[in-house]
Amino acid sequence: MSIEPATNPSERPLVHLEDGTIIEPTLLIGSDGEKSKTRSDYKIGSWGYSYNQNGLVCTVETVRPNEIAFQRFLRTGPVALLPLWGNFSSIVWSCPPDVCKDLQDLTESEFVERLN
Ligand SMILES: Cc1cc2nc3c(=O)[nH]c(=O)nc-3n(C[C@H](O)[C@H](O)[C@H](O)COP(=O)(O)OP(=O)(O)OC[C@H]3O[C@@H](n4cnc5c(N)ncnc54)[C@H](O)[C@@H]3O)c2cc1C
């Protein structure tokens, strides 16, 4: 997919799809995420900054099925339990880099104990 941006207000952009289709939309919404191609094709700038937080992400299997998202706000940052399917949930543990390194160095059983 690539976009030929409109060069003046009376023009429409052209969206070229991989199968050769060309779309000429009256409204183009760039909702294609952090590395948005729409944004880069339109040369729209973005900026970011580090706020000293890492995200440790993993999948856990729980004793019972889980359909509820939980988030607990610890002093070091939030830890989230996000349901996937059946007894599986995704963990997103946001914390400073040194805490993240400590968590990564734990054995599997130590990690589960810390998480609990
Ligand atoms: C580990 C993690 C934890 C997070 N935790 C939180 C949280 O607790 N709270 C919170 O508010 N936010 C959280 N976020 C941030 C949140 O997920 C994002 O800010 C949000 O998803 C951005 O939404 P979006 O619609 O802009 O982009 P996205 O959700 O990234 O959606 C973009 C979509 O566009 C699709 N796409 C891209 N290019 C193309 C293409 N060329 N053609 C077709 N489709 C395309 C992608 O496949 C994707 O489905 C977290 C992010 C991560 C990575």
The ligand as an SDF file (V2000), in Angstrom:
LIG
                    3D

 53 58  0  0  0  0  0  0  0  0999 V2000
    2.6640   -4.0830   25.5420 C   0  0  0  0  0  0  0  0  0  0  0  0
    1.7280   -2.8880   25.3960 C   0  0  0  0  0  0  0  0  0  0  0  0
    0.9180   -2.5180   26.4730 C   0  0  0  0  0  0  0  0  0  0  0  0
    0.0560   -1.4400   26.3780 C   0  0  0  0  0  0  0  0  0  0  0  0
   -0.7310   -1.1140   27.4450 N   0  0  0  0  0  0  0  0  0  0  0  0
   -1.5790   -0.0930   27.3680 C   0  0  0  0  0  0  0  0  0  0  0  0
   -2.4640    0.2410   28.4460 C   0  0  0  0  0  0  0  0  0  0  0  0
   -2.4700   -0.4110   29.4870 O   0  0  0  0  0  0  0  0  0  0  0  0
   -3.2820    1.3020   28.2980 N   0  0  0  0  0  0  0  0  0  0  0  0
   -3.2980    2.0390   27.1540 C   0  0  0  0  0  0  0  0  0  0  0  0
   -4.0840    2.9830   27.0780 O   0  0  0  0  0  0  0  0  0  0  0  0
   -2.4940    1.7440   26.1250 N   0  0  0  0  0  0  0  0  0  0  0  0
   -1.6420    0.7090   26.1970 C   0  0  0  0  0  0  0  0  0  0  0  0
   -0.8180    0.4280   25.1420 N   0  0  0  0  0  0  0  0  0  0  0  0
   -0.8190    1.3170   23.9860 C   0  0  0  0  0  0  0  0  0  0  0  0
   -1.9930    1.0050   23.0610 C   0  0  0  0  0  0  0  0  0  0  0  0
   -1.9610   -0.3680   22.7350 O   0  0  0  0  0  0  0  0  0  0  0  0
   -1.8020    1.8410   21.7950 C   0  0  0  0  0  0  0  0  0  0  0  0
   -1.6510    3.1950   22.1480 O   0  0  0  0  0  0  0  0  0  0  0  0
   -3.0100    1.7000   20.8910 C   0  0  0  0  0  0  0  0  0  0  0  0
   -3.2070    0.3480   20.5640 O   0  0  0  0  0  0  0  0  0  0  0  0
   -2.7870    2.4990   19.6160 C   0  0  0  0  0  0  0  0  0  0  0  0
   -3.9500    2.3220   18.8160 O   0  0  0  0  0  0  0  0  0  0  0  0
   -3.9150    2.5870   17.2780 P   0  0  0  0  0  0  0  0  0  0  0  0
   -5.2860    2.2870   16.7710 O   0  0  0  0  0  0  0  0  0  0  0  0
   -3.3220    3.9300   17.0240 O   0  0  0  0  0  0  0  0  0  0  0  0
   -2.8600    1.5480   16.6870 O   0  0  0  0  0  0  0  0  0  0  0  0
   -2.8350   -0.0520   16.7210 P   0  0  0  0  0  0  0  0  0  0  0  0
   -3.5990   -0.6190   17.8730 O   0  0  0  0  0  0  0  0  0  0  0  0
   -1.3870   -0.4180   16.5690 O   0  0  0  0  0  0  0  0  0  0  0  0
   -3.6390   -0.4350   15.4010 O   0  0  0  0  0  0  0  0  0  0  0  0
   -3.1010   -0.2420   14.0990 C   0  0  0  0  0  0  0  0  0  0  0  0
   -3.6680   -1.3450   13.2060 C   0  0  0  0  0  0  0  0  0  0  0  0
   -3.3710   -1.0500   11.8370 O   0  0  0  0  0  0  0  0  0  0  0  0
   -2.9740   -2.2360   11.1960 C   0  0  0  0  0  0  0  0  0  0  0  0
   -2.1430   -1.8710   10.0450 N   0  0  0  0  0  0  0  0  0  0  0  0
   -0.9290   -1.2820   10.0440 C   0  0  0  0  0  0  0  0  0  0  0  0
   -0.4820   -1.0990    8.7900 N   0  0  0  0  0  0  0  0  0  0  0  0
   -1.4540   -1.5790    7.9620 C   0  0  0  0  0  0  0  0  0  0  0  0
   -1.5810   -1.6740    6.5460 C   0  0  0  0  0  0  0  0  0  0  0  0
   -0.6440   -1.2140    5.7120 N   0  0  0  0  0  0  0  0  0  0  0  0
   -2.7050   -2.2260    6.0510 N   0  0  0  0  0  0  0  0  0  0  0  0
   -3.6630   -2.6870    6.8830 C   0  0  0  0  0  0  0  0  0  0  0  0
   -3.5980   -2.6360    8.2350 N   0  0  0  0  0  0  0  0  0  0  0  0
   -2.5040   -2.0740    8.7600 C   0  0  0  0  0  0  0  0  0  0  0  0
   -2.2100   -3.0290   12.2660 C   0  0  0  0  0  0  0  0  0  0  0  0
   -2.1660   -4.3980   11.9250 O   0  0  0  0  0  0  0  0  0  0  0  0
   -3.0740   -2.7450   13.5000 C   0  0  0  0  0  0  0  0  0  0  0  0
   -4.1350   -3.6800   13.6200 O   0  0  0  0  0  0  0  0  0  0  0  0
    0.0320   -0.6720   25.2050 C   0  0  0  0  0  0  0  0  0  0  0  0
    0.8580   -1.0440   24.1200 C   0  0  0  0  0  0  0  0  0  0  0  0
    1.6980   -2.1310   24.2200 C   0  0  0  0  0  0  0  0  0  0  0  0
    2.5650   -2.5190   23.0210 C   0  0  0  0  0  0  0  0  0  0  0  0
  1  2  1  0
  2  3  1  0
  2 52  2  0
  3  4  2  0
  4  5  1  0
  4 50  1  0
  5  6  2  0
  6  7  1  0
  6 13  1  0
  7  8  2  0
  7  9  1  0
  9 10  1  0
 10 11  2  0
 10 12  1  0
 12 13  2  0
 13 14  1  0
 14 15  1  0
 14 50  1  0
 15 16  1  0
 16 17  1  0
 16 18  1  0
 18 19  1  0
 18 20  1  0
 20 21  1  0
 20 22  1  0
 22 23  1  0
 23 24  1  0
 24 25  2  0
 24 26  1  0
 24 27  1  0
 27 28  1  0
 28 29  2  0
 28 30  1  0
 28 31  1  0
 31 32  1  0
 32 33  1  0
 33 34  1  0
 33 48  1  0
 34 35  1  0
 35 36  1  0
 35 46  1  0
 36 37  1  0
 36 45  1  0
 37 38  2  0
 38 39  1  0
 39 40  1  0
 39 45  2  0
 40 41  1  0
 40 42  2  0
 42 43  1  0
 43 44  2  0
 44 45  1  0
 46 47  1  0
 46 48  1  0
 48 49  1  0
 50 51  2  0
 51 52  1  0
 52 53  1  0
M  END
$$$$
